[in-house]
Amino acid sequence: MYGVARDASTTLRVARPAAVHLVPMTQPALSERAAPPRRAIARFVATVLAVLTTCWAVVGAAAAPVLPGGASTAAAAWALFTLVPLAVFIGTRTWRIYPGAVVRLLVFRPLWYAQFFVLLLAPLVVACALVGLPFGAAGGAARGALAGGGATLVLIALAGYAGSRRLDVRRLVVTLPGLPAGLEGLVVAQISDLHVGPHTPRRFLARVADAARAAQPEIIAVTGDLVDDFARDADRYAAAFAGLRAPLGVFAIPGNHEVYSGWSELRARLEALPLTLLVNRSVILRRNGCSFAVAGTGDPAAAPGSEAAPDVERTLAEVPDGGFVLALAHNPALWPALAARRVSLTLSGHTHWGQLGWRHWGWCLASPFLELAMGSHVRGPSALYIHPGTNYWGIPFRLGHAAEVAILTLRRGENAAIGDET
């Protein structure tokens, strides 16, 4: 979701090899070319499994005295909710098996929920056991923490599930000092981080499409992570959104999950849809006699030098000097490089606002890890909007803010700013 390098400038400097535009479409999928060595992957998987197994051992030791079957039942839970689904998940990626809705709902989703629970419960159990140890009540304190913590997590998960089904249509006004007169009142609908797959409720996707249409935008921008994790997920995306139209066009860019899905195959599927796919390039549009550019970058998740890696200079190469630019960049870490080239407005996503965050407080779960984590940002005449996502990834969970369809209206003003429409 948001675990990527924060130093976008380093990525951009190496992402512009000579004649990169000549790379043929028959190149191997980026997920293959960019893959780390097998030993590194094996070490990573072993480390993750070791951490999870340790957490299960802690939770199992606390629960065993009151579980039917004791330690055997705890071990069975570890195998059922971690070992087996993790093996299935790795197997689908290794052998290119496309998992349908049943596998994603009954295997992958319990996997994510179980790891979320056990990673939080294990430290709580240890802490409470240590508190109870001097009083000879370590076991009881550990079991109390497990029961109380588990019940609390279930309630939080239920609230997060309900929150993930909410959809806000947020109307924003973007004030820009350099906005040409011909673009006054331009309306852009932004949807982002849909993560569409066979498990995604079609009714929810229909609500998203209806909300975008109802706003009657002149441009629809889809700022990355259209699909969940597999190239064939594009068929589900097409079923939900192939009917979207806008007078000036529907534009989409790749996100990190497009890279993970196997970019070459996915790109061919996306280009068959009625949208304009922008990957380190721009298009020139006209409105009220005024020309302006819509530009889209690649994503830092791609291997440096590959087709989907970000290259800001190539992205803006066809933009006339001094021309107005609406840039789409999935990862907001690319914004500083775009702002340095006086791009007026950048629309991003990627962070999901951690799927846990509060706009009023300006804090989300991604904030401790990312400088550009949520909301709007301004540097001189350049503005950035980081979309909270129109769906979720991993588990259906949102607290503090809803999934969003953003409707942005452009206005000219003295200073760059983004705020709610009044």
N, C-alpha and C positions, 0 to 999 in steps of 0.2 A: 504493500500500500504506500508507505512513505519511507521505507528504509533505503534511501539512496544517498549518494555523496552530496554534501552541502556545497562543495566548491565547484560550482558550475563552470567558472572561468577556466579552470584547468581542463575540464572535459572539452570545452569549446576550442581550446587552442590545438588540441590534437585531433579534432574531428573533421579536419578539412584537408585530406590528402589531395594531391594533384589528380585531376581527371576522375574524381569520385563519381561524377555524373555519368561516367561511361560504364560503371559496373552493370553487367547484364542481369536481367531478371531471373536468369537460371542459376544464380548463386545459391549455395546452401542456405537453409533457414537460419536466421540469426540465432535462434535458440541453440542451434548446433555449433555455429561458428564461435559464439560468445561463451560457450560452456566452459567452465573451469575444468582442469584435469580431473580424471576419475578419482584419483587418490584424494584430492581436495574435497570432492563431493562426499566421498566415503567418510572422510574424517569429520566433516560437518554433520552428516547424518548420525554418525556414531556419537558425537558430542551431544546433539539434541536428544537422542535416545537415552543417553546416560543421565542427562539432567532430568528428563521426564521420569525415568525409572526410579531415580533417587526420590523424587517428589511422591511417586506412587508408593514407594516403600515407607516413607514417613506417614502418609495418610493411612496406608494399610495397617501399619503397626498400631496406630491410634484406634483404628476401627475394629481390628481383629477380635478383641475380647467380647464384643457385642454382636459380631457378624455370625450368622449361621455358616458354619464351615470355616470360620476364622481366617487364618492367613491364606488358605487355599482360595477362598472366595475373593479376597483382595487381589491375589495373583491373577485370577481369572478376569477380574475387572480390568486390570492393567493390560492383559492380552486382548480383551474384547474392545476396549476403547482407545488403546494406543498402538499396540504392536501390530495387530491385524489391519486396522484401517490405514496406518502409516505405510505398511507394506503395499496395500492396494493403491494408495496414492502415488507412491514411487513407481510402482509397476505400470500404472497408466501412462506416466511420463516416459519411462524407459522403453516400453514396447509400443508406444504410440496407440494406446487403446483409448477410444473415446468414451468417457463415462457419461451415462445418461442420467436422467433425473433421479432414478431410484438410487443409484450409487452415490450421487452427490447429496441426496437428502438423508439416506440411511447409513451411509458410511463416512463420507467426508464431513458432514455437518456435526455428527456426534464426536468425530475426532477433534474438531476445533473447540467445541464446547467442553469436552473432557479435559483437554490440555489447559484451557483457560481456567477451569475450576481448580485443577490439581496444582497448577503453578501458584495460584493465590492461596490455596488452603494450606499447602505444606509449610510455608514460612509462619503462617498464623499458628498452626499446630505446634511447631517447635517453640515459638515464643511463649505460648501459654503453658507448655509443658515446663519450660525453664522457670516461669514464674511460680508454678505450683510445686516445683521440686523441693524447695526448702521446707515445705509444709507436708511433704509426703503425699502430695496429691497431683503428681505430674501426669499420671494416666487419666485421672478424672478431668483435669484441666484441659488436656489434649482432646479428649472426647467431647467435652463441652464446646471447645473452640471449633471442632469439626462439625458438630451439629448446628451450632449457631451460625458459623461462617457459611456452611453449606446452604442453610435455609435463606440466609441473606443473599447469597449469590443467585439462588433460584429466583427470588423476587426481583433482583436486578436484571436477570436475564429475561424474565417475562416483561418487565417494563421496557427493556431495550428492544425486545421483539415488537411490542406495540408501537414504540417510537419509530422503528424502521418502516412501518407501514404508513406513517404520516407523510404527506407530500405538501410542501409549501410552494406557492407561486410568489416569489419575492420580487417586488418591483423596485428597481434602483435607478437613480439618476446619476449619470457620470458627467461631471463638469470638467471641461478641458480648455485650457487657454488657447490652444492652437487649432481648435476645431473649425474647419472651413464652413462658410455659411451654408453651402449646399448639403452639409451633413447634419444640420440642426434638426433635432427630433428623430434621428435615425434610431430604430428599435432593433435590438439584438436579443434573441433568446439563446441562453446558454444552458446546455445540459452536459453533465460530466460524470465519469466514473459509474457507468451503468452496470458494468460487469454482467452482461446478459449471458445466460446459459439456459439449459433445458430445465433447470430447477427454479428459474425466476418466474414469479407469478405473472401470467399474461395480462391479468386484469390490472395489475399495478403498472405494467408497461403501457397499457392502453391509456391509463390516467395521465401518464407522463406525456404521451403523444398528443392527447386531447388538450392538455394545458399549454403545450407549445403552440399548437394551432390556434387556440382561442385568443392568445395574445396578439395574433396577426403580426408577427415580426417580419422585418424585411430581410434579416439574415438569421439563420439558425447555426450556432456554433456548437459542435460536439467535441469537447476538449479532452479526448483520450480515454482509455480503458473502456472501450465500447463493449468488449467481450470479457468473459471471465478468465479462462486460462487455455482455451483450445481454439484452433482456427475454425473448426466446424461450428463454434458458437456463433459465428457470423450469420449463419442461417437463421438462428433465433432472433438475432438483432434485426435482420431483414424483415422477418415476419411481423415485427412490432413497429418498425420505423421506416420501412421503404416508402410509405405513403406521405412522409413529411415533405413539405415544399415551402419555399419562401421566395419572394420576388427577386431578391438578389442572390439567392443560392443557399444551399446547405453545405457546410464545410466541416470536415473532420480531420483530426490529427492522431497520430499514434501515441499511446501511453506505454508505460512499462509492461502492462499485461498484453499488449499487442506484440511486444518483443518476445515475452515469454511464450506466447502462443505459437511462435514460428512465423516470422514476419513475411517471408516470401509467399507462403500459401495464403496467409490471411490477407495480405495486400491484394492479391488477385481476387479474393472473394469480396473485399470492400469496394474495389474499383468497379465491380459489376452493379453496385447499388447506385441509385439516383442521388449521389452526393459528390462533392469535390474533395478528394483526399489531398491534403497539403503536407508534404514531407520535405522540409527545408526548401520551400519555394513560396512564391506569392502569386496572387492574381490581381489584376487591376479591374476595378468596378467603377461604374458611373452612377451618380445620383444627383438629380437637379443640376445637371451640367458640371458637376464636380467629380474629378477622378480621385480615387483613393485605393489603397491596397489592403487586402486581407492576406496575411502571411501565417504560415504554420511551420513549426520546428519539428525536428525529430526528438527522441527522448534519451536522456543520459543512461538508461538501462541497456541500451544497445552497445555493442562492442565499438570502441573508438575506430573511426575510419569506415564503419559499415554504413549501409544505405540509410538506416533509421537513426543513426547517431545524430545529435544536434549540431548544426552548423549555422550559427546566426548570420555570418557574413553571406553565405550562399542563400539563406532564407530571404535576405533583404537585397540581394544583388540586382533584382529587376525593379526595385522601387525607385521612382524618380527622386532626385535630391529635394529635400524639403517636403516630400509628399506625406500625407496623413496615412498612418499605418494602424490597423487593428491586428494585433498579433495573437495567435493561439499557441500556447506552450503548456503542455500537460504538467510539467514539473515547474513550480514557481521559482525554483533555484535558477532558472534561466532568465528570469526577469531583469536582474541587474545588467546583464549583457545587452538585453534589448533596450532597457532604459538608457544605457550609455550611448546607444545609437539613435536616441530621441524617438523611440517608438511611443506613440501617444497612449495607447491602451493595450494592455495585455490581459488575456483571460486564461486562467489556469485552473487546475483541480488537484488531483493526486493525493492530497493529505487526508481527505474525508473529514477533516477537522478531528481526526482520531476516532470518529464515531462516538465521541464523548466530549462535549464541550459546550460552553455557554458564550454566546455572542455578546451579551451584556457585560460579562466580566473580561472579555477578550482573552479567554484561556480555553485550550482544548488539550486532549491527550497527546497531540503531536507537538505542542508548544515547547516542552523541555528538550525536544530533539531537533527541531527545525526553527531557523530564524524566521522564515516565511511560512507560517503554519495555517493561518486562517484570515478571513476578512479582507479588507481593502488596505492598500498601501500606496503612498505617493512619494515620488522623488522628483522634485522640480516639476516639469510639465508632464511627467509620465505617471500613469496610474496602473495599478494591478488589482484585479479581483480574483481571490482564491475561492473557488466554488466548494461548498461542503460535500458535493456528490449528490447524484440523483438516485443512487441505490446504495448498496453496501457490498463489502467483500468479506468472505470467510463465514461469519455468522450474522444472521439478521439482527442487528443491534445498533440502536442510536439512542443516546440520552442527551438532553439539553438542547438539541436542535434537530430539525426534521430534514429529510431528503428535500431537494430543492430543484425547481425550475426557475432560473434567474432571468428576469426581463429587464434589460438595461436600455435606458433611453439616453442618448447623447445630447448634451447641451454645451453651449459655449459660455465660459466664465473666466474670471480673473485668475483663479487658481485651480489646479487639478484637485478633484475630490470625488468620492463615491459615497452616496448616502441613500437611505430609504426614501422612496417617493412619498411626498406628503399630500 
